[in-house]
Amino acid sequence: MKNSYKDLETSIGYVFNDKNLATEALCHSSYVNEAEEKVRSYERLEFLGDSVLSVVVSKWIFDKYPKLSEGELSKLRTALVCEDTLCEFAKRINLSEMILFGQGEKKLGARGKHSIIADVFESVIAAIYLDSGMERVTEYILSFLPEDPAAVYMDSIGVKTDYKTKFQEIIQKNPEEHIEYAIIAEDGPPHARTFTAAVMLNSNILSKGTGKTKKQAEQEAAKAALSLMGIK
C-alpha cells in the first residue's frame, strides 16, 4: 500500500497535504480486513462525500438555471450524481484501478462493480474537502460536469427537445440533405477532458462545438448550426 495515493494525485491533479486521507479514500473494507497496517475503509469518507457532492451540484444548477422548477432541478441533480454518471466521471481518472481490495474481493471482480467505483469517487471528494475545504473541492467536482447539463440530460428533466433534435427536424424537411456528427479533437488532462465535435452537412463541416462530454460537444455543434440559420 505504500504511496498508494500517488497515482491518485497524478490523475486528479491535486497533491494532498494529508496523505492518510488520500489512502483512506481508496481502501475497500476487504483490504482493511487483510492489511497488516492499521487503516480505515473509505466508507466514512463516502458518507461525507455524498453530501458534499449534493451541496455543490445543487448550488451550481440552482444558480445556472433560474427558470427551472424545483422538480426539474431535483431531476437534473439526480442525473448528475447518480451511480452511472459518477462511474463515467471515475473512468476519466482511471479510479477503479487505484482502489485497494483484499485478495478475495479481487477474485470476485469487485474492481468492476459500479456501486463501489461510485462510492470511491465520493470518498475522494470528501478527502479533498477535508484536506483543502469547499472552494477546492468545488473546483474538482465542477471539472467533471458538462457546461450545459440541462442540454445533455434533457430527457432526465422532462424536456422533450434539444439542439440536435431541432436541427434534425429542420434538415428532414429536405430529404436530399444528410447530417452526421464526429468528434474531431480531445484536449486536456484525464480529469478535465474537453471534446470538440463537428456537425457535417452532406459530408461538409457546417459548425463545431466543444464540451466536457462528447454528448455536450455534439449539442453545442448543433446549437452553432442553428445559430447560423438564425434559430435559437
Secondary structure as GFF3:
##gff-version 3
##sequence-region A 1 232
A	DSSP	alpha_helix	5	12	.	.	.	ID=ss1
A	DSSP	alpha_helix	19	24	.	.	.	ID=ss2
A	DSSP	alpha_helix	29	34	.	.	.	ID=ss3
A	DSSP	alpha_helix	43	64	.	.	.	ID=ss4
A	DSSP	alpha_helix	70	81	.	.	.	ID=ss5
A	DSSP	alpha_helix	83	92	.	.	.	ID=ss6
A	DSSP	three_ten_helix	95	98	.	.	.	ID=ss7
A	DSSP	alpha_helix	103	107	.	.	.	ID=ss8
A	DSSP	three_ten_helix	110	112	.	.	.	ID=ss9
A	DSSP	alpha_helix	114	132	.	.	.	ID=ss10
A	DSSP	alpha_helix	134	142	.	.	.	ID=ss11
A	DSSP	alpha_helix	149	152	.	.	.	ID=ss12
A	DSSP	alpha_helix	163	171	.	.	.	ID=ss13
A	DSSP	beta_strand	179	187	.	.	.	ID=ss14
A	DSSP	three_ten_helix	190	192	.	.	.	ID=ss15
A	DSSP	beta_strand	194	201	.	.	.	ID=ss16
A	DSSP	beta_strand	204	211	.	.	.	ID=ss17
A	DSSP	alpha_helix	214	228	.	.	.	ID=ss18
###
